[in-house]
């Protein structure tokens, strides 16, 4: 990846991977109703951002996205955690 994108893009991708990892770590606790919000700020942020992360990562087949649009969405999801997908 480092041969293709700049350091900022790499940092944003790492942020997304970290959020996905936080969600994965508490998935079982969520399923059994044992996770309590407020225990870990990073995990809470990731859980609040889960829908946006999934929308960003699950692009439909034959739905091309221009590089600039992808960069904008990546910037929004890593800065604010909110993307308006319409």
Secondary structure, DSSP 8 states (H G I E B T S, - for coil): -TTTS-HHHHHHHHHHHHHHHHHHHHHHHHHTT---TTS-HHHHHHHHTHHHHHHHH---TT----HHHHHHHHHHHHHTS-----
